């Protein structure tokens, strides 16, 4: 549809920049990590930053987020969810900039690790996150809270694990998300009470001779579980 020629209606209006910042969390089977890169422009060039840039006027926010992520890290086809908008007048010392933040949680494998290194992007464990520019740490903290909230109502964790996994592996993931130690017995009892896992006859013996049974996530049962209004909080 052709835009109406109403440019004169906007004369005299102030213009400012819109940026997109991507908060990418990754799980490597042991730790939850954050993807960062060093800022390539002034001000604060060379400082650690979230993956972000200014959006182009011919792209939607979602398109801009995906393009910026691909151009900065080589990652593509990553599900990104809009977090919130950051608009404090003095949030960017270089110019008046409004930033829309997106976040995602992905599984880190060798391919992804190698790919992001080509672009000089780096994964940091939560206890090793360096000082970040502007309000990027606030964005990260907000995204962590959002992630924990989503983990209560959606099967986030299962998509970050192998197709078959042990209860301890699942518990470790949730401990990383919630950043706290969970009681082994209580976690096992509660997660099995949800009846959303299928126990297999196979065992993972990498941790002990006795081994631990492998389970598979049953999405159909989980959908019914959610329909009843249950809370997945562990």
N, C-alpha and C positions, 0 to 999 in steps of 0.2 A: 504494500500500500504506500502510495506517494505521500510524503510528509507535507503538511500544509505550509505555505510560505508565510509564516508568522514570525520570522526572525526579528522583525521590528519590535515585537512584544517583549523580547528578551534583552533589548538594548539597555545598557547601563547596569545590568546584573553582574555581580561578582562571579569570577570563575576560580575554581580551585581544583586540585588534583585528587584523583581517586586511586587508591592502591588496593592490591589483593595480597594477603599473606596466608601462606599454607602451613598449617601445623601438622606435620607428619610424624605420627608415632609408629614405631616398628617393634615387633616382638621376634627375638631370635632363638626362641625355645628356652631361654634362661633369663633374659632381662627385657624390660620395656625401655625403648630408647627414643630419642628425639632427633630428627634430621635438621641440621643447620648448615649454613654456608657463610663465608665471609663476604660482607657487603662490598659491592663492586663500584659504588659511586660515593661521592661526597654528598653530605657530611658523614663523618664517621666511617669513611672507607676503610676496609680491612677488619672491621669489628664483626663479631658473630651476630648473625641475624637469622630470623626465620626465612624460609624460601618465599620471596615475594618481589613484586615490581608494580609499576603503574599499569593500569589497564588501558587498552586501546578502545577508542570510542565505537568501533564497529563490532565489538564483542559483548556478549552478555557476561554477567559476573561468573557464571559457571564455566563458560567458554574461556574466559580470561584466566581463571584459576587453573584449569587444566593445561592451558598453553604455557603459563608461567612455570608451572611445575615441570612440564616436559622440557622446556628450554633451559631450566636451571639444574635439573637432575637427571634427565633422560627417562624419568618414570612416566608411563602413560597408562590409560585405562584404569586409573585409580579412582575408587569411589571417594568423592569429597562431599562433606556436609557443611553447609553454612553455619558458622558459630554465632557471630554477632558483629555489629559495626562499632568501630572505635572512632570517636569524633571530637575528642578534646581539642580545643583550639591550639594548644601549644604542644601537642603530642609529638610533632616532628619539628626539629629545630631548623630544618632547611626551608620549609614552605608549609602553607596550610594544606594539610593532607587528611582526607578521610580514608580509613582502611577497613575493608570488609575481610574478616578472617574466616578461613575454611579449615576443617580438620579431618584427619583420616587415621585409621589404624590398619597397618598391613603386616604381613609376615615377611621377615627379612630372610632371604636365602642368598646363596653365593652369587646368583645372577644379579640380584638387586644391589647387593653390596659392591660388586665390581662396577656396575653401571653408574652409581652415584659418585664413586671415587673418580671416574673420568671427568666429572664436572666439578671436582674439588668440594663436594658436599660430604659431610661427615655425620656419623651417628654418635650420639652421646647418651650414656646412661643417665638416669634422673639425678643421681648424686654427683654427676660430673658436669652438669649443664653450666657453661660459662656465663659471664655477664652478657646480657643481650641489649641491643639498641632500643631506644624509645620505650614503648609500652609492650614490647614483645614478651617479656616475662609474664605480664598480666594476661596476655593472650594465652600463653601456655598453661597458666594456672586455671584459667576459665575452661580451657579445652579438657584438662584433666578432670575437672569436676563434671563436665558434660559427659565425658567418657564413662566415669563411674556411674552416673545416672543411667546412661544407656545400657550399661552392663547388667543393671537390675531387671530390665524389661526386654532385652534382646539377646540373642545367642552370639554376642560379639566374639567371645572366646573361642568357640568351636571353629570359626573360620581361620583362626591363627594357628591351629594345631594340625598335626597330620590327620589323615582320614581315620586312623585308629590311634587311640591314645590311652594312657593310664589315668586313673584318678589323681595320683600325685602330680602328673604333668598339667592337668586341668587346674588343680589347686595352685600350682606355682604361677600360672598365668593370672589367676584372680588375685593372688597376693601382690603381683607386680602392678595390676591395675589399681588396687586399693591401697597399695604401699603399706601393707601391714601383714603380720604373720597370722594365719588362720589356724584354728585348732584342727588337727588332722581328723580326729574321730568325728567331730561335729560336721566338718565339711563333707566327709564321705556320707554320713547318715543323711544330711539334708539334700545333697545333690542326687543321691539315689532315690530319695523319697519323691522327687519330682517326676520320676518315671519317664525321663526323656532320653535315656541312654540304653543302648543295646549291648549287652555283655557278649563278647566273643569267647571262643575256646582258646584263643591265642594268648601268649604271655610275652611280656617284655622282660628279658633277663639281664638287661644291661646293668641294672643296679644291684642285683643280688641273684644267687643261685635259684632261690625260690621263685623269684620273678613276680610281676604284677600283671593281672589280667588287663587285656586291651578292650576298650569300649568304642562304640560308634555312636555318633549323635543321630537321634531320630527326629528329623525336622517336623514330620507330620504330628508326632506326639507333642512336640514343643508348641506347635500352633494351637493345638487343643488346650494345652496348658495355659497359654496366654489368654485364650478366649474365655477361660473361667475367671480371669482377673487375678491370677496369682502374681506374687512378687518374687523375682528371681534373686533377690539379695541374699548373699551368703555370708 
